Amino acid sequence: MRPHRAVVAGAGIAGLAAANALVADGWEVDVFDRAPALRRGGTALGMWPSAMAVLDRLGVGAAVRSHAVEVHGGAILRPDGATIGRIPAGRSAHLVSRARLLETLHDALPAGTVRWSRPVEAGEHFPGADLVVAADGIHSRLRTGHWADAAARPLGTVAFRGVVPGHVDTVTETWGRGAMFGITPSSDGMVNWFACLHPDRVDPGASSPTALLRTVFASWHAAIGGVLAAIADDGVDRRDLFDVRVPGRFARGNVVLVGDAAHAMAPNLGRGACESLLDVWALSRSVCTDGIETGLRRYDRMRRRRVQRIVTAARLVNRVATAQRLLPVRTRAARLLLA
């Protein structure tokens, strides 16, 4: 009997992890990506214990840990540096750069598995493929072609992110009026930073993203000032944030959604990459145990409602973190969330 064959659209975290999981189960896998090569940009991602467990099962956990920084807990601060609330120290995560994680997942695959400069179009069909995994991100073309009820929707927040040389030991988020600023450890002697602004705080006349950030956060506490002083003008990634309206089901025929294609979410809970890895493991276990048709239904039952709740929660926290009004109410809500 011939081995099952899968086509995976997208060589991001979800796509490369899915390919690793299916190859380990004896599948023939082709990964298609429109990019000419592996993406090297991006900042640090938090891998919670459940995600690290998936990486261990994929055989790459040790390699990821060797490039990661383990952190325990953290804090939410006011602009003056006073503490609003603390993230319990029992909540540990490994912070690893997106580029390192992608490289590790890619290098674990058989040579030639990924076909670069090969876009996948909306509604494209793949004769001979038993399974088509749509892992092509928040603006997934496969999702557009098969799911009319699942569109990317704006969060009404503008995000900035980057890395600078330095060292910090803890994770902090600082919440102010219409703005928040996060700082985390990263590997390789770098500090990871990210900021979210309400659109009203974004001055279209600013000479550069760096100048804008230095103006908005000029009076905030010293740790933020130190990061802002180290940012180069070409070291800022700016983007409008979106999430995805989770569809009524994750599979149509033999096409299945995973990762951001299924449930892109606001970054405020630090769960996006983790949930992508949990998708992949649930999908591979389901189709390899129950067969494709039954396995896809099982995967949908295991994952869809859970991630729908997380998408909703992340959207809410994004709004709370960049609120312009009722700041005392926001502070009390944050303390309740962290209790």
C-alpha positions as CSV (number, residue, x, y, z in Angstrom):
1,M,0.0,0.0,0.0
2,R,1.4,3.4,-1.0
3,P,2.1,5.9,1.9
4,H,-0.3,8.7,2.5
5,R,0.7,12.0,0.8
6,A,0.1,15.5,2.2
7,V,0.6,18.9,0.8
8,V,1.3,21.6,3.3
9,A,0.8,25.3,2.3
10,G,3.2,27.5,4.2
11,A,6.6,27.0,5.7
12,G,6.0,28.9,9.0
13,I,5.9,27.3,12.4
14,A,2.6,25.4,11.9
15,G,3.5,24.2,8.4
16,L,7.0,23.0,9.3
17,A,5.8,21.4,12.5
18,A,3.0,19.6,10.6
19,A,5.4,18.3,8.0
20,N,7.7,16.9,10.8
21,A,4.8,15.2,12.5
22,L,3.5,13.6,9.3
23,V,6.9,12.6,8.0
24,A,7.5,10.8,11.4
25,D,4.4,8.8,10.8
26,G,5.5,7.7,7.3
27,W,3.7,10.2,5.1
28,E,5.1,11.7,2.0
29,V,5.0,15.5,2.5
30,D,5.6,18.5,0.2
31,V,5.6,21.9,1.8
32,F,5.0,24.9,-0.6
33,D,5.8,28.4,0.3
34,R,5.8,31.6,-1.8
35,A,9.0,33.0,-0.1
36,P,12.3,32.3,-1.8
37,A,14.0,31.0,1.4
38,L,13.4,30.5,5.1
39,R,12.3,33.7,6.9
40,R,15.0,35.1,9.1
41,G,13.2,38.0,10.8
42,G,11.0,38.2,13.8
43,T,11.4,38.5,17.6
44,A,11.2,36.1,20.5
45,L,8.3,33.6,21.0
46,G,7.3,32.2,24.3
47,M,7.0,28.4,24.3
48,W,4.8,27.3,27.2
49,P,5.2,23.8,28.7
50,S,2.5,22.3,26.5
51,A,4.2,23.6,23.3
52,M,7.6,22.4,24.5
53,A,6.1,19.0,25.0
54,V,5.0,19.0,21.3
55,L,8.5,20.0,20.3
56,D,9.9,17.2,22.4
57,R,7.6,14.7,20.6
58,L,8.8,16.1,17.2
59,G,12.4,15.4,18.3
60,V,13.5,19.0,18.3
61,G,12.9,20.0,21.9
62,A,16.5,19.8,23.0
63,A,17.7,21.9,20.0
64,V,15.1,24.5,20.8
65,R,16.1,24.6,24.5
66,S,19.7,25.1,23.5
67,H,18.8,28.4,21.8
68,A,16.2,29.5,24.3
69,V,16.0,31.5,27.6
70,E,13.7,30.1,30.3
71,V,11.7,32.6,32.2
72,H,9.5,32.3,35.2
73,G,6.6,34.8,35.8
74,G,6.7,38.5,35.1
75,A,4.9,41.7,35.9
76,I,2.5,44.3,34.5
77,L,3.6,47.8,35.3
78,R,2.4,51.4,35.1
79,P,4.3,54.0,33.1
80,D,6.1,55.2,36.2
81,G,7.3,51.6,36.9
82,A,4.9,50.8,39.7
83,T,3.6,47.3,39.7
84,I,0.0,46.7,38.7
85,G,0.2,42.9,39.1
86,R,2.6,40.0,38.9
87,I,2.4,36.9,36.6
88,P,2.9,33.9,39.0
89,A,6.4,32.5,38.9
90,G,5.0,29.0,38.4
91,R,4.1,30.0,34.8
92,S,7.4,29.3,33.0
93,A,8.2,29.6,29.3
94,H,11.1,29.2,27.0
95,L,11.7,32.3,24.9
96,V,13.3,31.5,21.5
97,S,13.7,33.6,18.4
98,R,11.2,32.9,15.6
99,A,14.2,32.5,13.2
100,R,15.8,29.9,15.4
101,L,12.6,27.9,15.8
102,L,11.9,28.0,12.1
103,E,15.5,26.9,11.3
104,T,15.3,24.0,13.8
105,L,12.0,22.7,12.4
106,H,13.2,23.1,8.8
107,D,16.5,21.3,9.4
108,A,14.7,18.3,11.0
109,L,12.9,17.6,7.7
110,P,14.3,15.5,4.8
111,A,16.2,17.6,2.3
112,G,13.9,18.9,-0.5
113,T,10.7,18.7,1.6
114,V,10.1,22.5,1.3
115,R,9.6,23.9,-2.2
116,W,10.4,27.6,-2.1
117,S,9.0,30.2,-4.4
118,R,5.9,28.1,-4.9
119,P,2.8,30.0,-3.9
120,V,-0.5,28.3,-3.2
121,E,-3.6,30.0,-4.6
122,A,-7.2,30.3,-3.4
123,G,-9.2,27.3,-4.4
124,E,-6.1,25.4,-5.7
125,H,-6.5,21.6,-5.9
126,F,-3.8,19.0,-5.4
127,P,-4.5,15.7,-7.3
128,G,-3.0,12.8,-5.5
129,A,-2.9,14.5,-2.1
130,D,-4.7,12.6,0.7
131,L,-4.5,15.7,2.9
132,V,-4.0,19.4,2.3
133,V,-2.9,21.4,5.4
134,A,-3.6,25.1,5.1
135,A,-0.8,26.6,7.2
136,D,-0.4,29.7,5.1
137,G,-1.0,32.3,7.8
138,I,-3.4,35.0,8.8
139,H,-4.2,36.0,5.2
140,S,-4.4,32.3,4.1
141,R,-5.3,31.9,0.4
142,L,-6.5,28.4,1.0
143,R,-8.8,29.6,3.7
144,T,-10.2,32.3,1.4
145,G,-10.9,29.7,-1.2
146,H,-12.7,27.2,1.0
147,W,-14.1,29.2,4.0
148,A,-16.4,32.2,3.4
149,D,-17.1,32.6,7.1
150,A,-13.4,33.0,8.3
151,A,-11.9,36.3,7.4
152,A,-9.1,38.3,8.9
153,R,-10.4,41.3,10.9
154,P,-8.6,44.3,12.2
155,L,-7.9,44.6,15.9
156,G,-7.7,48.4,15.8
157,T,-4.1,48.3,17.2
158,V,-0.8,49.1,15.6
159,A,2.2,47.0,16.7
160,F,5.9,47.6,16.7
161,R,8.6,45.1,17.6
162,G,12.3,44.4,17.4
163,V,15.4,43.3,19.3
164,V,18.3,45.3,20.8
165,P,21.6,44.3,22.3
166,G,21.4,43.9,26.1
167,H,20.2,41.7,28.9
168,V,17.1,41.5,31.1
169,D,16.0,38.7,33.5
170,T,12.3,39.2,33.6
171,V,9.2,39.7,31.4
172,T,7.4,43.0,31.8
173,E,4.5,44.7,30.1
174,T,3.8,48.4,30.9
175,W,0.3,49.7,30.3
176,G,-0.5,53.3,29.8
177,R,-3.2,55.4,28.1
178,G,-3.7,54.0,24.6
179,A,-0.3,52.3,24.6
180,M,1.6,49.4,26.0
181,F,5.3,48.4,25.9
182,G,6.7,44.9,26.6
183,I,10.3,43.8,27.3
184,T,11.5,40.2,27.5
185,P,14.8,38.3,27.5
186,S,15.9,36.8,24.3
187,S,18.8,34.6,23.3
188,D,22.1,35.5,21.7
189,G,22.7,38.5,24.0
190,M,19.6,40.4,22.8
191,V,16.5,41.9,24.4
192,N,13.1,41.4,22.8
193,W,10.7,44.4,22.8
194,F,7.2,45.1,21.5
195,A,4.8,47.9,21.6
196,C,1.1,48.3,20.8
197,L,-0.6,51.7,20.2
198,H,-4.2,52.7,19.8
199,P,-4.5,54.3,16.3
200,D,-5.2,57.7,18.0
201,R,-1.6,57.6,19.4
202,V,0.0,57.1,16.0
203,D,1.1,60.4,14.6
204,P,1.2,60.2,10.8
205,G,3.6,63.1,10.8
206,A,6.3,61.2,12.7
207,S,9.6,61.1,10.8
208,S,10.1,57.4,11.5
209,P,8.7,54.6,13.7
210,T,11.6,55.1,16.1
211,A,10.8,58.8,16.4
212,L,7.2,58.0,17.0
213,L,7.9,55.5,19.8
214,R,10.4,57.8,21.5
215,T,7.7,60.5,21.6
216,V,4.9,58.3,22.8
217,F,7.0,56.7,25.6
218,A,9.2,59.6,26.4
219,S,8.0,59.9,30.0
220,W,7.7,56.2,30.8
221,H,10.1,54.4,33.2
222,A,13.8,54.1,32.6
223,A,13.9,50.5,31.4
224,I,11.7,51.5,28.4
225,G,13.9,54.5,27.8
226,G,17.0,52.3,27.7
227,V,15.5,50.1,25.0
228,L,14.3,53.0,23.0
229,A,17.7,54.6,23.0
230,A,19.2,51.4,21.5
231,I,16.7,51.0,18.7
232,A,18.1,51.6,15.2
233,D,15.8,53.3,12.6
234,D,15.9,50.1,10.5
235,G,15.3,47.9,13.5
236,V,11.5,48.3,13.9
237,D,8.9,46.0,12.4
238,R,5.6,47.9,12.2
239,R,2.2,46.4,11.3
240,D,-1.5,46.7,11.8
241,L,-2.8,43.8,13.9
242,F,-5.5,41.4,12.8
243,D,-7.0,38.3,14.1
244,V,-9.2,35.7,12.4
245,R,-12.9,35.0,12.9
246,V,-12.7,31.3,13.8
247,P,-14.8,29.3,11.2
248,G,-17.6,26.9,12.0
249,R,-15.3,24.0,11.3
250,F,-11.6,23.4,10.6
251,A,-11.9,20.9,7.8
252,R,-13.7,20.9,4.4
253,G,-13.2,17.7,2.4
254,N,-9.5,16.9,2.8
255,V,-8.4,20.5,3.4
256,V,-7.7,21.4,7.0
257,L,-6.7,24.7,8.8
258,V,-4.0,24.9,11.3
259,G,-2.2,27.8,13.1
260,D,-2.8,31.4,12.1
261,A,-4.8,30.3,9.1
262,A,-7.3,28.8,11.5
263,H,-7.2,31.2,14.5
264,A,-4.7,34.0,14.2
265,M,-5.0,36.0,17.5
266,A,-3.9,39.1,19.2
267,P,-0.3,38.7,20.6
268,N,-1.2,39.8,24.1
269,L,-1.6,36.3,25.6
270,G,1.6,34.9,24.0
271,R,-0.3,31.9,22.8
272,G,-0.2,32.1,19.0
273,A,2.8,29.9,18.2
274,C,2.0,27.5,21.1
275,E,-1.6,26.9,19.8
276,S,-0.2,26.3,16.3
277,L,2.0,23.5,17.7
278,L,-0.9,22.0,19.7
279,D,-3.0,22.1,16.5
280,V,-0.3,20.1,14.6
281,W,0.0,17.4,17.3
282,A,-3.7,17.0,17.6
283,L,-4.1,16.8,13.8
284,S,-1.3,14.3,13.3
285,R,-2.5,12.0,16.1
286,S,-6.1,12.1,14.9
287,V,-5.5,11.3,11.2
288,C,-2.8,8.7,12.0
289,T,-5.0,7.0,14.6
290,D,-8.5,7.3,13.1
291,G,-7.9,7.7,9.4
292,I,-8.3,11.0,7.5
293,E,-12.1,11.5,7.4
294,T,-12.8,10.5,11.0
295,G,-9.5,12.0,12.2
296,L,-10.3,15.5,10.8
297,R,-13.6,15.4,12.6
298,R,-11.8,14.5,15.8
299,Y,-9.2,17.2,15.3
300,D,-12.0,19.8,14.9
301,R,-13.7,18.6,18.2
302,M,-10.3,18.8,20.0
303,R,-9.2,22.2,18.9
304,R,-11.8,24.5,17.5
305,R,-13.8,25.5,20.6
306,R,-10.7,25.8,22.7
307,V,-8.9,28.2,20.3
308,Q,-12.1,30.2,19.8
309,R,-12.1,31.0,23.5
310,I,-8.4,32.0,23.3
311,V,-8.9,34.2,20.3
312,T,-11.8,36.0,22.1
313,A,-9.7,36.4,25.3
314,A,-6.7,37.7,23.4
315,R,-8.8,40.3,21.6
316,L,-10.2,41.4,24.9
317,V,-6.8,41.8,26.5
318,N,-5.5,43.7,23.5
319,R,-8.3,46.2,24.0
320,V,-7.7,46.4,27.7
321,A,-4.0,46.9,27.3
322,T,-4.3,49.9,25.0
323,A,-7.5,51.4,26.5
324,Q,-7.8,55.2,26.3
325,R,-10.4,55.6,29.0
326,L,-11.5,54.1,32.4
327,L,-7.9,53.3,33.3
328,P,-8.6,52.6,37.0
329,V,-11.2,50.0,35.9
330,R,-8.5,48.5,33.6
331,T,-6.0,48.3,36.5
332,R,-8.5,46.4,38.7
333,A,-9.4,44.1,35.8
334,A,-5.7,43.3,35.3
335,R,-5.2,42.5,38.9
336,L,-8.2,40.1,38.8
337,L,-6.8,38.4,35.7
338,L,-3.5,37.8,37.4
339,A,-4.9,36.8,40.8
